[in-house]
Each structure stands twice: as C-alpha cells, then as structure tokens.
Amino acid sequence: MSPRIERVGLLLIGVFMAQFASTLFAGDWPQILGPNRDGHAANDERLAESWPKEGPATLWQRKVGGGFAGVAVTKETVVLFHREDDEEVVEALDAMTGTPKWKAGSKTSFSTGFSDDQGPRCTPVIHGERVIVFGAQGVLRCLDLKSGNRVWQRATHAEFKAKEGYFGAGSTPIVIGDKIL
C-alpha cells in the first residue's frame, strides 16, 4: 500500500472518529494524543462494545493533500492541516457533514529527501478560540477558530537561524498557560 493511500486511510479513520465522537457528544480531541496529550479520552468516554459486521457507516469522506499531520477536533469542528502544491493549508470542517467552514493557506518551499511527502508533520492544536499550526518549514501560525483569519505568524527557522534539516519541523506545539512551546 502506498504511503499516500495509508495517510488518506488514517485521515478517514480520524474523520470517522471525529464524527462518531461528535454524534455521541464525546469530548474534544484538540491536539496530538488527545485532551491531555496522553492518548486517553476523558474518563467517562467509552467506545462501543461491538460494531456491525460490515463496520461503522462512513458519514463523509474527502480527498486531502500531503502531510503526516493528524486532525484536531473540538465541539462540531474538525481541523485538518495538509499540503496542497506549494501551500500548507489549514481547514476547518463541520464534523457531522464534512462541509468546509474556512480554509487558510501559507506558501511553502519546503522539500525533503527523507520521503516523497513534503509535509506538514505536526497536528494542529486547538486552544480556546485559536488554532495553532507548525509547518514543515518552521512557520508557526495562530488562526482564529471561527473564521480562519490569521492572528499572528512567526517564521521560526528564519528568526532563530535554524537549519531546515532533512525532515523539517516535526514537533507539534504544546500550549501551557499563555505560552506556546
């Protein structure tokens, strides 16, 4: 199976889980590894005891660009971070229908010899009414969750004179209080 098909499959699983969680009014999954970054859902959340033989129904699906970033989910919104041509794109989608709410792109020229995938590599972080993404070329962006408008942006590799490296930026940011690490 090609890496792209695997990524699309994983995205569809993430989207389904977002749909399933939204349908059951489950808690948010606003960052990599969930609400507490430990891979666990809230204590009172449980998966179904059994599934239909043919598996759960697909509520919606869509094609996506490249990247290794997972999705983040809050309330009825799924946030997707992927690459389309020369842009790293953040999109907010309705979790129940897949209908786009907004789309915000940022130009990138990142290229790696590590794999045929050119990023991004970091899962979005939803913190309150903000979405924070960290692109493979080191661009750290903060967007408004409702509109997708850019709140601020920092070109960290340029600012800190960091080498781009063969893999690119690959550490999902973490929010602690009013700090982004």
ROSE-4610 file (N, C-alpha, C; in Angstrom, 1 decimal, always signed):
// ROSE-4610
residu = [M/M/M/S/S/S/P/P/P/R/R/R/I/I/I/E/E/E/R/R/R/V/V/V/G/G/G/L/L/L/L/L/L/L/L/L/I/I/I/G/G/G/V/V/V/F/F/F/M/M/M/A/A/A/Q/Q/Q/F/F/F/A/A/A/S/S/S/T/T/T/L/L/L/F/F/F/A/A/A/G/G/G/D/D/D/W/W/W/P/P/P/Q/Q/Q/I/I/I/L/L/L/G/G/G/P/P/P/N/N/N/R/R/R/D/D/D/G/G/G/H/H/H/A/A/A/A/A/A/N/N/N/D/D/D/E/E/E/R/R/R/L/L/L/A/A/A/E/E/E/S/S/S/W/W/W/P/P/P/K/K/K/E/E/E/G/G/G/P/P/P/A/A/A/T/T/T/L/L/L/W/W/W/Q/Q/Q/R/R/R/K/K/K/V/V/V/G/G/G/G/G/G/G/G/G/F/F/F/A/A/A/G/G/G/V/V/V/A/A/A/V/V/V/T/T/T/K/K/K/E/E/E/T/T/T/V/V/V/V/V/V/L/L/L/F/F/F/H/H/H/R/R/R/E/E/E/D/D/D/D/D/D/E/E/E/E/E/E/V/V/V/V/V/V/E/E/E/A/A/A/L/L/L/D/D/D/A/A/A/M/M/M/T/T/T/G/G/G/T/T/T/P/P/P/K/K/K/W/W/W/K/K/K/A/A/A/G/G/G/S/S/S/K/K/K/T/T/T/S/S/S/F/F/F/S/S/S/T/T/T/G/G/G/F/F/F/S/S/S/D/D/D/D/D/D/Q/Q/Q/G/G/G/P/P/P/R/R/R/C/C/C/T/T/T/P/P/P/V/V/V/I/I/I/H/H/H/G/G/G/E/E/E/R/R/R/V/V/V/I/I/I/V/V/V/F/F/F/G/G/G/A/A/A/Q/Q/Q/G/G/G/V/V/V/L/L/L/R/R/R/C/C/C/L/L/L/D/D/D/L/L/L/K/K/K/S/S/S/G/G/G/N/N/N/R/R/R/V/V/V/W/W/W/Q/Q/Q/R/R/R/A/A/A/T/T/T/H/H/H/A/A/A/E/E/E/F/F/F/K/K/K/A/A/A/K/K/K/E/E/E/G/G/G/Y/Y/Y/F/F/F/G/G/G/A/A/A/G/G/G/S/S/S/T/T/T/P/P/P/I/I/I/V/V/V/I/I/I/G/G/G/D/D/D/K/K/K/I/I/I/L/L/L]
num = [1/1/1/2/2/2/3/3/3/4/4/4/5/5/5/6/6/6/7/7/7/8/8/8/9/9/9/10/10/10/11/11/11/12/12/12/13/13/13/14/14/14/15/15/15/16/16/16/17/17/17/18/18/18/19/19/19/20/20/20/21/21/21/22/22/22/23/23/23/24/24/24/25/25/25/26/26/26/27/27/27/28/28/28/29/29/29/30/30/30/31/31/31/32/32/32/33/33/33/34/34/34/35/35/35/36/36/36/37/37/37/38/38/38/39/39/39/40/40/40/41/41/41/42/42/42/43/43/43/44/44/44/45/45/45/46/46/46/47/47/47/48/48/48/49/49/49/50/50/50/51/51/51/52/52/52/53/53/53/54/54/54/55/55/55/56/56/56/57/57/57/58/58/58/59/59/59/60/60/60/61/61/61/62/62/62/63/63/63/64/64/64/65/65/65/66/66/66/67/67/67/68/68/68/69/69/69/70/70/70/71/71/71/72/72/72/73/73/73/74/74/74/75/75/75/76/76/76/77/77/77/78/78/78/79/79/79/80/80/80/81/81/81/82/82/82/83/83/83/84/84/84/85/85/85/86/86/86/87/87/87/88/88/88/89/89/89/90/90/90/91/91/91/92/92/92/93/93/93/94/94/94/95/95/95/96/96/96/97/97/97/98/98/98/99/99/99/100/100/100/101/101/101/102/102/102/103/103/103/104/104/104/105/105/105/106/106/106/107/107/107/108/108/108/109/109/109/110/110/110/111/111/111/112/112/112/113/113/113/114/114/114/115/115/115/116/116/116/117/117/117/118/118/118/119/119/119/120/120/120/121/121/121/122/122/122/123/123/123/124/124/124/125/125/125/126/126/126/127/127/127/128/128/128/129/129/129/130/130/130/131/131/131/132/132/132/133/133/133/134/134/134/135/135/135/136/136/136/137/137/137/138/138/138/139/139/139/140/140/140/141/141/141/142/142/142/143/143/143/144/144/144/145/145/145/146/146/146/147/147/147/148/148/148/149/149/149/150/150/150/151/151/151/152/152/152/153/153/153/154/154/154/155/155/155/156/156/156/157/157/157/158/158/158/159/159/159/160/160/160/161/161/161/162/162/162/163/163/163/164/164/164/165/165/165/166/166/166/167/167/167/168/168/168/169/169/169/170/170/170/171/171/171/172/172/172/173/173/173/174/174/174/175/175/175/176/176/176/177/177/177/178/178/178/179/179/179/180/180/180/181/181/181]
x = [+0.8/+0.0/+0.9/+0.6/+1.4/+1.2/+2.3/+2.2/+1.0/+0.7/-0.4/-1.7/-1.9/-3.2/-3.3/-2.2/-2.2/-2.6/-2.0/-2.3/-3.8/-4.3/-5.8/-6.6/-6.2/-6.9/-6.9/-5.8/-5.7/-6.5/-6.5/-7.3/-8.8/-9.2/-10.6/-11.0/-10.1/-10.3/-10.5/-9.6/-9.6/-10.9/-11.3/-12.6/-13.8/-13.7/-14.8/-14.9/-13.7/-13.7/-14.2/-13.9/-14.4/-15.9/-16.4/-17.9/-18.5/-17.9/-18.5/-18.5/-17.4/-17.4/-18.4/-18.5/-19.5/-20.9/-21.2/-22.5/-22.9/-21.9/-22.2/-21.9/-21.7/-21.4/-20.2/-19.2/-18.0/-17.1/-16.1/-15.2/-14.3/-13.6/-12.8/-11.5/-10.9/-9.5/-8.7/-8.4/-7.9/-6.4/-5.7/-4.3/-3.8/-2.5/-1.9/-2.1/-2.5/-2.7/-3.9/-4.8/-6.0/-5.9/-7.0/-7.1/-5.9/-5.3/-4.2/-2.9/-2.8/-1.6/-1.1/-2.0/-1.6/-2.2/-3.0/-3.6/-4.9/-5.4/-6.6/-7.7/-8.9/-10.1/-10.5/-11.5/-12.0/-12.4/-12.4/-12.7/-14.1/-15.0/-16.4/-16.7/-15.7/-16.0/-15.6/-16.4/-16.1/-16.5/-15.7/-16.0/-17.2/-17.8/-18.9/-18.4/-19.3/-18.9/-18.7/-19.5/-19.4/-19.8/-19.3/-19.5/-20.3/-21.0/-21.7/-20.6/-21.0/-20.0/-19.4/-20.1/-19.6/-18.9/-18.8/-18.1/-19.0/-18.5/-19.4/-19.6/-20.7/-21.1/-20.1/-19.8/-19.0/-19.9/-19.8/-20.7/-20.3/-18.9/-18.4/-17.0/-16.4/-15.0/-14.6/-13.3/-12.8/-11.4/-10.9/-9.5/-8.8/-7.5/-6.7/-5.3/-4.5/-3.2/-2.2/-0.9/+0.1/+0.3/+1.1/+1.4/+1.2/+1.8/+1.7/+0.9/+0.3/-0.4/-1.8/-2.1/-3.4/-4.4/-5.7/-6.7/-6.9/-7.4/-7.8/-9.3/-10.0/-11.4/-11.9/-12.8/-13.4/-14.9/-15.7/-17.2/-17.6/-18.1/-18.5/-17.5/-16.3/-15.3/-14.1/-13.7/-12.5/-11.5/-10.3/-9.3/-8.2/-8.0/-7.2/-6.0/-4.8/-3.6/-2.9/-2.8/-2.2/-1.5/-0.8/-0.2/-0.8/-1.1/-1.6/-0.6/+0.1/+1.1/+2.1/+2.2/+3.2/+2.6/+1.5/+0.9/+0.6/+0.9/+0.4/-0.9/-2.0/-3.3/-3.9/-4.6/-5.4/-6.9/-7.7/-9.1/-9.9/-11.0/-12.0/-13.2/-13.6/-14.7/-15.8/-17.0/-18.1/-18.0/-17.9/-17.6/-18.7/-20.0/-21.1/-21.2/-20.9/-21.2/-19.9/-18.8/-17.6/-17.6/-18.6/-18.8/-17.7/-16.9/-15.9/-16.5/-15.8/-16.1/-15.2/-13.9/-12.9/-11.7/-10.8/-9.6/-8.5/-7.3/-6.3/-5.0/-4.3/-3.1/-1.9/-0.7/+0.5/+1.6/+2.2/+3.2/+4.3/+4.8/+6.0/+6.8/+8.1/+9.0/+9.8/+9.3/+10.0/+10.0/+11.2/+11.4/+12.3/+12.0/+12.9/+13.3/+14.4/+14.8/+14.5/+13.9/+13.5/+12.4/+11.4/+10.3/+9.7/+8.7/+8.1/+7.0/+6.8/+5.9/+6.6/+6.0/+6.7/+6.0/+5.3/+4.8/+3.4/+2.8/+3.3/+3.4/+4.0/+4.2/+3.6/+3.0/+2.5/+1.0/+0.4/-1.0/-1.4/-2.5/-3.0/-3.3/-3.2/-3.6/-4.7/-5.8/-6.9/-6.9/-6.8/-6.7/-7.7/-8.8/-9.9/-10.4/-10.3/-10.8/-9.7/-8.6/-7.4/-7.0/-6.4/-5.8/-4.3/-3.4/-2.0/-1.5/-0.7/-0.1/+1.4/+2.2/+3.6/+4.0/+4.3/+4.6/+6.0/+6.2/+7.5/+8.6/+8.4/+9.4/+9.6/+9.0/+9.1/+8.3/+7.2/+6.3/+5.2/+5.2/+4.3/+3.1/+1.9/+0.8/-0.3/-1.0/-2.1/-3.3/-4.4/-5.5/-6.8/-7.7/-9.0/-9.8/-10.3/-11.0/-12.3/-13.0/-14.3/-14.1/-13.1/-13.0/-11.8/-10.8/-9.6/-8.6/-9.0/-8.2/-6.9/-5.8/-4.5/-4.5/-4.1/-4.0/-2.5/-1.6/-0.1/+0.6/+1.8/+2.7/+4.1/+4.9/+6.4/+7.1/+8.1/+8.9/+10.1/+9.9/+10.9/+12.3/+12.3/+13.6/+14.4/+13.8/+14.5/+14.8/+13.8/+14.0/+15.2/+15.3/+16.3/+17.5/+17.5/+18.6/+18.8/+17.7/+17.8/+17.9/+18.7/+18.7/+17.4/+17.1/+15.8/+15.9/+17.0/+17.1/+16.4/+16.7/+16.1/+14.7/+14.2/+12.9/+11.9/+12.4/+11.6/+11.1/+10.4/+9.8/+8.8/+8.9/+8.0/+7.5/+7.6/+7.1/+5.9/+4.8/+3.5/+3.6/+3.2/+3.3/+2.5/+2.8/+2.0/+1.8/+0.6/+0.2/+0.2/+0.9/+0.9/+0.7/-0.5/-0.9/-1.0/-0.2/-0.3/+1.0/+1.7/+2.9/+2.7/+3.3/+3.3/+4.8/+5.0/+6.3/+6.4]
y = [-1.2/+0.0/+1.2/+2.2/+3.4/+4.3/+5.1/+5.9/+6.9/+7.4/+8.4/+7.7/+6.5/+5.8/+5.5/+5.2/+4.9/+6.2/+7.4/+8.7/+9.0/+8.8/+9.1/+8.1/+6.9/+5.9/+6.4/+6.8/+7.3/+8.5/+9.4/+10.6/+10.2/+9.3/+8.9/+8.3/+7.5/+7.0/+8.1/+9.1/+10.3/+11.0/+11.2/+11.9/+11.1/+9.8/+9.0/+9.1/+9.0/+9.1/+10.4/+11.5/+12.8/+12.8/+12.2/+12.1/+11.3/+10.2/+9.3/+10.0/+10.7/+11.4/+12.5/+13.2/+14.3/+13.8/+12.7/+12.1/+11.8/+11.3/+10.9/+12.0/+13.2/+14.3/+14.0/+13.3/+13.0/+14.2/+14.1/+15.2/+15.5/+16.6/+17.1/+16.3/+16.4/+15.8/+16.9/+18.0/+19.2/+19.3/+18.2/+18.2/+16.8/+16.6/+15.3/+14.5/+13.3/+12.4/+12.8/+13.7/+13.9/+15.1/+15.2/+16.3/+16.6/+15.5/+15.6/+15.2/+15.0/+14.6/+13.2/+12.4/+11.1/+9.9/+10.2/+9.1/+8.6/+9.2/+8.8/+9.8/+9.3/+10.2/+10.4/+11.3/+11.6/+10.3/+10.3/+9.1/+8.5/+9.4/+8.9/+8.5/+8.6/+8.2/+6.8/+6.1/+4.7/+4.4/+3.5/+3.1/+2.1/+1.9/+0.9/-0.5/-1.2/-2.6/-3.5/-3.2/-4.0/-3.1/-3.6/-2.9/-3.8/-3.2/-4.1/-4.9/-6.0/-6.9/-6.1/-5.3/-4.5/-3.2/-3.0/-1.9/-0.7/+0.4/+1.6/+2.2/+2.9/+3.6/+4.8/+5.1/+6.2/+7.4/+8.4/+9.6/+10.5/+10.7/+11.5/+11.2/+11.6/+11.4/+12.5/+12.7/+13.7/+13.5/+13.9/+13.8/+14.9/+14.6/+15.6/+15.6/+16.6/+16.8/+15.9/+16.3/+15.5/+15.9/+15.2/+15.5/+14.3/+14.5/+13.5/+14.0/+15.1/+15.7/+15.0/+14.8/+14.2/+15.4/+15.0/+16.1/+16.4/+17.6/+18.0/+18.3/+18.0/+18.1/+18.9/+19.8/+20.5/+20.7/+20.4/+20.6/+20.0/+20.8/+20.3/+20.6/+20.9/+21.3/+20.3/+19.9/+19.1/+20.1/+20.1/+21.0/+20.1/+20.3/+19.5/+20.4/+19.8/+20.6/+19.7/+20.2/+19.3/+20.2/+19.6/+20.4/+20.2/+21.3/+21.3/+22.1/+21.5/+22.1/+22.9/+24.2/+25.0/+25.7/+25.2/+25.8/+24.7/+25.1/+24.4/+25.0/+24.1/+24.6/+24.1/+25.0/+24.6/+24.8/+23.8/+23.8/+23.4/+24.1/+23.8/+23.2/+22.0/+21.3/+21.0/+21.0/+20.6/+19.1/+18.7/+17.3/+16.3/+16.8/+15.9/+15.7/+16.8/+16.7/+16.8/+17.3/+17.5/+18.8/+19.5/+20.8/+21.8/+22.4/+23.3/+24.5/+25.0/+26.2/+27.3/+27.1/+28.0/+27.3/+28.0/+27.4/+28.5/+28.3/+29.3/+28.7/+29.2/+28.7/+29.5/+28.9/+29.7/+29.1/+29.9/+29.4/+28.7/+27.7/+26.9/+26.5/+26.4/+25.9/+24.7/+24.2/+23.1/+21.8/+21.2/+20.0/+19.1/+17.8/+16.9/+15.7/+15.1/+13.9/+12.7/+13.0/+12.0/+11.0/+11.6/+10.8/+11.6/+11.0/+11.7/+12.6/+12.7/+13.6/+14.9/+16.0/+17.3/+18.0/+17.3/+17.9/+18.5/+19.0/+19.3/+18.0/+18.1/+16.9/+17.1/+18.2/+18.5/+18.6/+17.9/+18.0/+19.4/+20.0/+21.3/+21.2/+22.3/+22.4/+23.4/+23.0/+23.9/+24.3/+25.6/+26.2/+27.3/+27.1/+28.1/+28.4/+29.6/+30.1/+30.2/+29.5/+29.6/+28.3/+28.3/+27.1/+27.4/+26.6/+26.8/+25.7/+26.0/+25.0/+25.4/+24.3/+24.5/+23.7/+24.5/+23.9/+23.3/+22.4/+21.7/+22.7/+23.9/+24.9/+25.8/+25.5/+26.2/+27.4/+27.5/+28.7/+28.3/+29.0/+28.9/+29.9/+29.4/+30.3/+30.1/+31.2/+31.2/+31.7/+30.9/+31.3/+31.4/+32.2/+32.2/+31.0/+30.3/+29.0/+29.3/+30.3/+30.6/+31.0/+31.9/+32.5/+32.0/+31.5/+31.1/+32.3/+33.5/+34.6/+34.5/+34.9/+34.8/+35.8/+35.4/+36.2/+36.7/+35.7/+36.1/+34.9/+35.2/+34.2/+34.5/+33.5/+33.6/+32.6/+33.1/+32.2/+31.8/+30.7/+30.4/+30.0/+29.3/+28.9/+30.1/+31.1/+32.3/+33.1/+33.3/+34.1/+33.6/+32.3/+31.7/+31.1/+31.4/+30.9/+29.4/+28.7/+27.2/+26.6/+25.6/+24.8/+24.1/+24.0/+23.4/+21.9/+21.2/+19.8/+19.0/+17.7/+16.8/+16.4/+16.5/+16.1/+17.3/+18.5/+19.6/+19.7/+20.7/+20.8/+19.7/+19.0/+17.9/+17.7/+18.7/+18.7/+19.5/+18.8/+19.5/+20.5/+21.7/+22.7/+22.2/+22.7/+22.5/+23.8/+24.0/+25.2/+25.0/+25.8/+25.8/+27.2/+27.4/+28.7/+29.6/+30.7/+31.6/+31.5/+30.4/+30.1/+29.0/+29.1/+28.0/+27.5/+26.3/+25.7/+24.8]
z = [+0.0/+0.0/+0.0/-0.8/-0.9/+0.3/+0.7/+1.8/+1.7/+0.5/+0.4/+0.7/+0.2/+0.5/+2.0/+2.6/+4.1/+4.8/+4.4/+5.0/+4.9/+3.6/+3.4/+4.3/+4.4/+5.2/+6.7/+7.2/+8.5/+8.7/+7.7/+7.9/+7.9/+7.1/+7.1/+8.5/+9.1/+10.4/+11.4/+11.3/+12.2/+12.0/+10.8/+10.5/+11.0/+10.8/+11.3/+12.9/+13.5/+15.0/+15.4/+14.7/+15.0/+14.8/+13.8/+13.5/+14.6/+15.0/+16.0/+17.3/+17.7/+18.9/+18.9/+17.8/+17.8/+17.9/+17.2/+17.3/+18.7/+19.5/+20.9/+21.9/+21.4/+22.3/+23.2/+22.6/+23.3/+23.4/+24.2/+24.5/+23.3/+23.4/+22.3/+22.2/+21.1/+20.8/+20.2/+20.9/+20.4/+20.0/+20.2/+19.9/+19.8/+19.4/+19.3/+20.6/+20.5/+21.6/+22.6/+22.1/+22.9/+23.8/+24.7/+25.6/+26.5/+27.0/+27.9/+27.4/+26.0/+25.3/+25.9/+26.3/+26.8/+26.1/+25.0/+24.2/+24.8/+25.9/+26.5/+26.4/+26.1/+26.1/+27.5/+27.7/+29.1/+29.7/+31.1/+31.8/+31.6/+31.3/+31.1/+29.7/+28.8/+27.4/+27.1/+26.4/+26.1/+24.6/+24.0/+22.7/+22.7/+21.6/+21.5/+21.9/+22.6/+22.9/+21.7/+20.7/+19.4/+18.2/+17.1/+15.8/+14.9/+13.9/+12.9/+12.1/+11.6/+10.9/+9.7/+9.1/+7.9/+8.4/+9.7/+10.2/+10.3/+11.0/+11.1/+9.8/+9.7/+8.4/+8.2/+7.0/+6.6/+6.5/+7.3/+7.2/+6.1/+5.9/+4.8/+4.6/+3.5/+3.2/+2.2/+2.1/+1.1/+0.8/-0.3/-0.7/+0.1/+0.4/+1.1/+0.4/+0.8/+0.2/+1.0/+0.9/+1.6/+3.1/+3.7/+5.1/+6.1/+7.2/+8.3/+9.5/+9.4/+10.5/+10.7/+12.0/+12.3/+12.3/+12.6/+12.8/+14.2/+14.5/+15.8/+15.8/+16.9/+16.9/+18.2/+18.0/+19.1/+18.8/+19.7/+19.5/+18.2/+17.2/+15.9/+14.8/+15.2/+14.1/+14.1/+12.9/+12.6/+12.0/+12.5/+11.9/+11.2/+9.9/+9.1/+8.6/+8.7/+8.2/+7.2/+6.0/+4.9/+3.9/+2.9/+1.9/+0.5/-0.1/-1.5/-2.3/-3.2/-4.1/-3.3/-3.4/-2.7/-1.5/-0.9/+0.3/+1.4/+2.6/+3.8/+4.1/+4.1/+4.2/+5.5/+6.2/+7.4/+7.0/+7.3/+7.0/+8.2/+8.4/+9.4/+8.7/+9.2/+8.5/+9.6/+9.2/+10.0/+10.3/+11.6/+11.9/+11.5/+11.4/+11.1/+9.6/+8.8/+7.3/+6.5/+7.0/+6.2/+5.4/+5.6/+4.9/+5.4/+4.4/+4.8/+5.5/+6.5/+7.2/+6.8/+6.7/+6.2/+5.8/+5.0/+4.5/+4.5/+5.1/+5.2/+4.7/+3.7/+3.2/+3.5/+3.5/+3.7/+2.8/+2.0/+1.0/+1.7/+1.0/+1.5/+0.3/+0.5/-0.5/+0.1/+1.2/+1.9/+1.0/+0.9/+0.2/+0.9/+1.0/+1.7/+0.8/+1.1/+0.5/+1.4/+2.6/+3.5/+3.0/+2.4/+1.8/+0.6/+0.0/-1.1/-0.6/+0.7/+1.3/+1.8/+1.5/+1.8/+2.9/+3.8/+5.0/+4.8/+5.8/+7.2/+8.0/+9.2/+10.0/+11.4/+11.7/+13.1/+13.1/+14.1/+14.3/+14.8/+14.3/+14.8/+16.3/+16.9/+18.3/+18.4/+19.0/+19.2/+20.7/+20.9/+22.3/+22.4/+23.1/+23.2/+21.8/+21.4/+20.1/+19.1/+19.3/+18.4/+17.9/+16.7/+16.1/+15.9/+16.4/+16.2/+15.4/+14.3/+13.4/+13.3/+13.0/+12.9/+11.6/+10.5/+9.2/+9.2/+8.2/+8.0/+7.8/+7.3/+7.1/+8.3/+9.4/+10.6/+10.8/+10.0/+10.1/+11.2/+12.2/+13.3/+13.2/+13.0/+12.8/+13.8/+14.2/+15.0/+14.3/+14.2/+13.4/+14.3/+14.0/+14.7/+14.3/+15.3/+15.1/+14.3/+14.5/+13.9/+12.4/+12.1/+10.8/+10.0/+10.6/+9.9/+9.7/+10.1/+10.0/+10.8/+10.2/+10.9/+12.0/+13.2/+14.4/+14.4/+14.2/+14.1/+13.5/+13.1/+12.4/+12.7/+12.9/+13.1/+12.2/+11.5/+10.7/+11.6/+12.4/+13.4/+12.8/+11.7/+11.2/+10.8/+10.1/+9.8/+11.0/+11.9/+13.1/+14.0/+14.1/+15.0/+14.3/+13.0/+12.1/+12.2/+12.3/+12.4/+11.0/+10.9/+9.6/+9.4/+8.2/+7.8/+8.1/+7.9/+8.1/+7.1/+7.1/+6.0/+6.3/+7.5/+7.9/+8.0/+8.4/+8.6/+10.0/+10.3/+11.7/+11.9/+13.0/+13.2/+14.6/+15.4/+16.8/+17.0/+17.3/+17.5/+18.7/+18.5/+19.6/+20.8/+22.0/+23.2/+23.8/+24.3/+25.0/+26.5/+27.2/+28.7/+29.2/+29.7/+30.2/+29.0/+28.9/+27.8/+26.9/+27.1/+26.3/+25.3/+24.2/+23.2/+23.1/+23.3/+23.2/+22.0]
